[in-house]
């Protein structure tokens, strides 16, 4: 459909205005409020013991969640693409469940399972605390980030087919040899992109994590919970803006990495 010059300009203006009002303007205000006192004040705000602890907790969660989701995602994608089994459609739906379920509902479900009186609540009597501690935050983050690796690897597996894998098996290669030398190199870009998306989602998760965390500074507080705690509980708006800016900086790094991966994948 060919559009007139006036229509094209109008559509672009509406799109740019929409993005400016909902994205650029709020972020610009946060950046202005963050640096209006100078870079030194920002640095002091993001290097407090609470901020450093929140950063460390966020990084620990990412370091645990990403490898687990990589293993689960690759295995699940291979099972869904390379084999036919009863309940395959059900597994597809379960993988997509985190896209539809509210993170708050996820947190409540984890409390019902792992909290006091839950199915697995007896673990706390043995000294293994899940809810309101790091393990519960990890479980919540795993759930909300579960689909990304699967949904990035699955279409790549469909695209490459299994001809090379069958040829390797015919030549006597074992399953592990076939995976490491044929399958993994072929899916590396889809897998890497899924990892980047998982990292971005894990860093920004709030709803599920706050339900299973005490949100106490220095104990079980992530960067997102730090922003919430400073703004709502402590009424420290400058500290909240500074923590939010730190999160935005990390998100920007992830976004740049995604862009570079897209360009590199497009050149191959």
C-alpha positions as CSV (number, residue, x, y, z in Angstrom):
1,X,0.0,0.0,0.0
2,X,1.5,3.3,-1.0
3,X,1.1,6.2,1.4
4,X,1.1,9.9,0.6
5,X,4.0,12.0,2.0
6,X,1.6,13.7,4.4
7,X,0.4,10.4,5.8
8,X,4.0,9.1,6.2
9,X,5.0,12.2,8.0
10,X,1.9,12.1,10.2
11,X,2.6,8.5,11.2
12,X,6.2,9.2,12.0
13,X,5.2,12.2,14.1
14,X,2.7,10.2,16.1
15,X,5.1,7.3,16.6
16,X,8.0,9.6,17.7
17,X,5.7,11.7,19.9
18,X,4.4,8.5,21.6
19,X,7.9,7.2,22.2
20,X,9.0,10.6,23.5
21,X,6.1,11.0,25.9
22,X,6.3,7.4,27.3
23,X,10.0,6.7,27.1
24,X,12.4,9.5,26.4
25,X,10.8,12.2,28.6
26,X,10.5,10.1,31.8
27,X,14.1,8.7,31.4
28,X,15.4,12.2,30.8
29,X,13.7,13.5,34.0
30,X,15.3,10.7,36.0
31,X,18.7,11.4,34.5
32,X,18.3,15.1,35.2
33,X,17.3,14.5,38.8
34,X,20.2,12.1,39.3
35,X,23.0,14.4,38.1
36,X,21.6,17.8,39.1
37,X,23.8,17.5,42.3
38,X,26.8,16.4,40.3
39,X,28.5,13.1,39.5
40,X,30.1,12.9,43.0
41,X,26.7,12.8,44.7
42,X,25.6,10.1,42.3
43,X,28.7,8.1,43.0
44,X,28.3,8.4,46.7
45,X,24.6,7.3,46.4
46,X,25.4,4.1,44.5
47,X,28.4,3.1,46.6
48,X,26.6,3.0,50.0
49,X,26.8,-0.4,51.7
50,X,23.1,-1.0,50.9
51,X,23.6,-0.2,47.2
52,X,26.7,-2.4,46.9
53,X,24.9,-5.2,48.6
54,X,21.9,-4.8,46.3
55,X,24.2,-4.9,43.3
56,X,25.9,-8.0,44.5
57,X,22.6,-9.8,45.2
58,X,21.4,-8.9,41.7
59,X,24.6,-10.3,40.2
60,X,24.5,-13.5,42.3
61,X,20.9,-14.1,41.1
62,X,22.0,-13.6,37.5
63,X,25.0,-15.8,37.9
64,X,22.8,-18.7,39.2
65,X,19.7,-18.2,37.0
66,X,21.5,-17.9,33.6
67,X,23.4,-21.2,33.6
68,X,20.3,-23.1,34.9
69,X,18.1,-21.5,32.2
70,X,20.7,-22.3,29.5
71,X,20.8,-26.0,30.4
72,X,17.0,-26.2,30.8
73,X,16.3,-24.1,27.7
74,X,18.6,-26.1,25.4
75,X,17.4,-29.4,26.6
76,X,13.7,-28.4,26.3
77,X,14.2,-26.9,22.9
78,X,15.9,-30.1,21.7
79,X,13.1,-32.2,23.1
80,X,10.4,-30.0,21.5
81,X,12.0,-29.9,18.1
82,X,13.8,-33.2,17.7
83,X,11.2,-35.6,19.2
84,X,7.5,-36.3,19.3
85,X,6.1,-37.3,22.6
86,X,2.7,-37.3,24.4
87,X,2.0,-34.0,26.1
88,X,4.3,-32.0,23.8
89,X,1.6,-29.3,23.4
90,X,1.3,-29.1,27.2
91,X,5.0,-28.5,27.5
92,X,4.8,-25.8,24.9
93,X,2.1,-24.1,27.0
94,X,4.0,-24.5,30.2
95,X,7.1,-22.8,28.6
96,X,5.0,-19.8,27.6
97,X,3.2,-19.6,31.0
98,X,5.6,-17.0,32.5
99,X,4.6,-14.6,29.6
100,X,0.9,-14.8,30.7
101,X,1.1,-15.2,34.4
102,X,1.5,-12.1,36.6
103,X,4.9,-12.1,38.5
104,X,3.0,-11.3,41.7
105,X,1.0,-14.5,41.2
106,X,4.3,-16.4,40.7
107,X,5.5,-15.0,44.1
108,X,2.3,-16.1,45.8
109,X,2.5,-19.6,44.3
110,X,6.1,-19.9,45.6
111,X,5.0,-18.9,49.1
112,X,2.3,-21.5,49.0
113,X,4.8,-24.1,48.0
114,X,7.9,-23.2,50.0
115,X,6.6,-21.0,52.8
116,X,5.5,-22.1,56.3
117,X,2.7,-24.6,55.9
118,X,3.4,-25.2,52.2
119,X,4.2,-28.5,50.6
120,X,7.9,-28.0,51.0
121,X,7.8,-25.7,54.0
122,X,9.3,-28.4,56.2
123,X,12.7,-27.6,54.7
124,X,12.9,-24.5,56.9
125,X,12.8,-26.7,59.9
126,X,15.9,-28.4,58.6
127,X,17.7,-25.1,58.3
128,X,17.2,-24.5,54.6
129,X,15.2,-21.2,54.3
130,X,13.7,-20.6,50.8
131,X,11.1,-17.9,51.1
132,X,12.3,-14.5,52.2
133,X,15.8,-15.4,51.3
134,X,18.1,-15.7,48.3
135,X,16.9,-19.2,47.2
136,X,13.3,-17.9,46.9
137,X,14.4,-14.9,44.9
138,X,16.4,-17.2,42.6
139,X,13.3,-19.5,42.1
140,X,11.1,-16.5,41.3
141,X,13.6,-15.2,38.8
142,X,14.1,-18.6,37.1
143,X,10.3,-18.8,36.6
144,X,9.9,-15.4,34.9
145,X,13.0,-15.9,32.7
146,X,12.3,-19.5,31.8
147,X,11.0,-19.0,28.2
148,X,13.7,-16.8,26.7
149,X,16.4,-19.4,25.9
150,X,13.8,-22.0,24.8
151,X,12.1,-19.5,22.4
152,X,15.3,-18.3,20.9
153,X,16.9,-21.7,20.4
154,X,13.8,-23.5,19.1
155,X,13.4,-21.6,15.8
156,X,17.1,-22.0,15.1
157,X,16.8,-25.8,15.5
158,X,13.8,-25.8,13.1
159,X,15.9,-23.8,10.6
160,X,19.0,-25.9,10.6
161,X,17.2,-29.2,10.5
162,X,18.8,-32.5,11.6
163,X,20.5,-33.6,8.5
164,X,24.0,-32.9,9.8
165,X,23.2,-34.5,13.1
166,X,22.0,-37.7,11.4
167,X,25.1,-37.7,9.2
168,X,27.4,-37.4,12.3
169,X,25.5,-40.3,13.9
170,X,25.9,-42.4,10.8
171,X,29.7,-41.8,10.9
172,X,29.8,-43.1,14.5
173,X,29.7,-39.9,16.5
174,X,28.2,-40.2,20.0
175,X,25.3,-38.0,21.1
176,X,27.6,-35.7,23.1
177,X,30.0,-35.4,20.2
178,X,27.2,-34.5,17.8
179,X,25.9,-31.9,20.2
180,X,29.2,-30.2,20.9
181,X,30.5,-30.3,17.4
182,X,27.3,-29.9,15.3
183,X,24.3,-28.7,17.2
184,X,25.9,-26.2,19.7
185,X,27.9,-24.2,17.0
186,X,24.7,-24.0,14.9
187,X,22.6,-22.6,17.7
188,X,25.2,-20.4,19.3
189,X,23.7,-17.1,18.2
190,X,20.1,-18.0,19.2
191,X,21.5,-19.3,22.5
192,X,23.6,-16.1,23.1
193,X,20.6,-13.9,22.3
194,X,18.5,-15.9,24.8
195,X,21.1,-15.5,27.4
196,X,21.2,-11.7,26.9
197,X,17.4,-11.5,27.2
198,X,17.5,-13.7,30.4
199,X,20.1,-11.3,31.9
200,X,18.0,-8.3,31.1
201,X,14.9,-9.8,32.5
202,X,16.6,-11.1,35.7
203,X,18.1,-7.7,36.4
204,X,14.8,-5.9,36.0
205,X,12.5,-8.3,37.8
206,X,10.4,-6.8,40.6
207,X,7.0,-8.3,41.1
208,X,7.9,-11.9,41.8
209,X,11.0,-11.1,43.7
210,X,9.4,-8.6,46.2
211,X,6.8,-11.3,47.1
212,X,9.5,-13.8,48.3
213,X,12.0,-11.3,49.7
214,X,12.3,-9.4,53.0
215,X,13.7,-6.5,50.9
216,X,15.9,-5.7,53.9
217,X,19.0,-3.6,52.8
218,X,22.2,-5.6,52.9
219,X,20.3,-9.0,53.1
220,X,17.8,-9.8,50.4
221,X,17.5,-6.6,48.4
222,X,18.1,-6.4,44.7
223,X,18.7,-3.2,42.7
224,X,15.0,-3.0,41.7
225,X,14.0,-3.5,45.4
226,X,16.5,-0.8,46.4
227,X,14.8,1.7,44.1
228,X,11.5,0.8,45.6
229,X,12.7,0.9,49.1
230,X,14.5,4.3,48.8
231,X,11.5,5.9,47.0
232,X,8.6,4.5,49.0
233,X,10.0,3.5,52.4
234,X,12.8,5.9,53.0
235,X,11.5,8.8,50.9
236,X,15.0,9.2,49.5
237,X,14.1,10.3,46.0
238,X,17.6,11.2,45.0
239,X,18.9,7.8,46.1
240,X,16.0,6.1,44.2
241,X,16.9,8.1,41.1
242,X,20.6,7.2,41.4
243,X,19.8,3.5,41.8
244,X,17.4,3.7,38.8
245,X,20.1,5.3,36.7
246,X,22.5,2.6,37.6
247,X,19.9,0.0,36.5
248,X,19.3,2.0,33.3
249,X,23.1,2.0,32.6
250,X,23.2,-1.8,33.0
251,X,20.1,-2.1,30.8
252,X,21.8,0.1,28.2
253,X,24.8,-2.2,28.2
254,X,22.6,-5.2,27.6
255,X,20.7,-3.4,24.8
256,X,24.0,-2.5,23.1
257,X,25.1,-6.1,23.4
258,X,21.8,-7.3,21.8
259,X,22.3,-4.9,18.9
260,X,25.9,-6.0,18.3
261,X,24.8,-9.7,18.4
262,X,22.0,-9.0,15.9
263,X,24.4,-7.3,13.5
264,X,27.0,-10.0,13.8
265,X,24.4,-12.7,13.3
266,X,23.1,-10.9,10.2
267,X,26.6,-10.9,8.7
268,X,27.0,-14.6,8.9
